[in-house]
Structures are given as C-alpha cells and as structure tokens.
C-alpha cells in the first residue's frame, strides 16, 4: 500500500491496517495467540508486537504533547537516538515481559485511538507540510504519525502473518 500523503489517507490507512492486524490476530486460536514465534526476532510472540506498537504510540503522543506545550522535545527520549534506538526497543521488550496479553491488547487499542485523535486534531497542512513545525525538523508531523501507526502496523502484520504461516 502506498504511503499516505494526506490526512484522509493517513487516518484510513491507520484504521484499516490496525483492523487487519486485529482480525489476523483474532483468527488465531487461544493457544496460538500466546504461542512463541518459531523464528529468531526480538519479539517472541504477538504480545511483544502489541506492546512494541503501544510504546511507539506513547513516544508519538508524548512528543506531540510536550512540543505543543512549547517544551522542545526530541521524538526519541534521551539517551536514545536514531543510531541506538534498537536498544530502546529492547528496553520496551524487557519492560513488558510480565504484561498479560489481554492488557497489552487493551493498551494498544486505547493508544491507537489516542493517536487517531491527535492526528484528527491537525489540519492536512499541519500534518503534511515539511518543516511546518520547528520541532519536526526537516520532515512533517504526518511522517511521524505514519511511522507510529500505519507503517508500524504493516511491520506487525508481516510478523504475525509469518507466524501464522509457520503454524501450518
């Protein structure tokens, strides 16, 4: 699917990809939903993918909130940057090893809705004009929103599809 280029496409693609992810997951049996992936990844089961998405939603939501208040804040919290962010992802994984699947799903569903609300609160121009906000650097707010939602859902869909294929 093409990368969204406007607010309407972003909202639709985020909602559609999220729905596809949940339908795919819900097609798994109860045992499969908590099963371990038979391939080597940081994330070992669907729950890990869900909490990863949740944590990236939190990055986006907190970043927007802080910058809206006038507190210049980078997207990635210190000490992380775009070179070492895999370390941050590992910390997210460690943080949620005791998070129950049901709780992970509830958290993800809420944070997904929160992200859509934030996206909806901006105009198309505010979302898709590069450098519209100083705090987005050389890119657009929409680009960050895409990364936190629709394209990240694609990532999770691919992993869970791979897992489902491995069950056959």
Secondary structure, DSSP 8 states (H G I E B T S, - for coil): -----SHHHHHHHHHHHHHHHHHHHHTS-HHHHT---SS--S--SHHHHHHHHHHHHHHHHHHHHHHHTT----SS-TT--TTTHHHHHHHHHHHTTT--HHHHHHHHHHHHHHHHHHHHTS-HHHHHSTTSSGGGTTS-HHHHHHHHTHHHHHHHHHHHHHHHHHT-
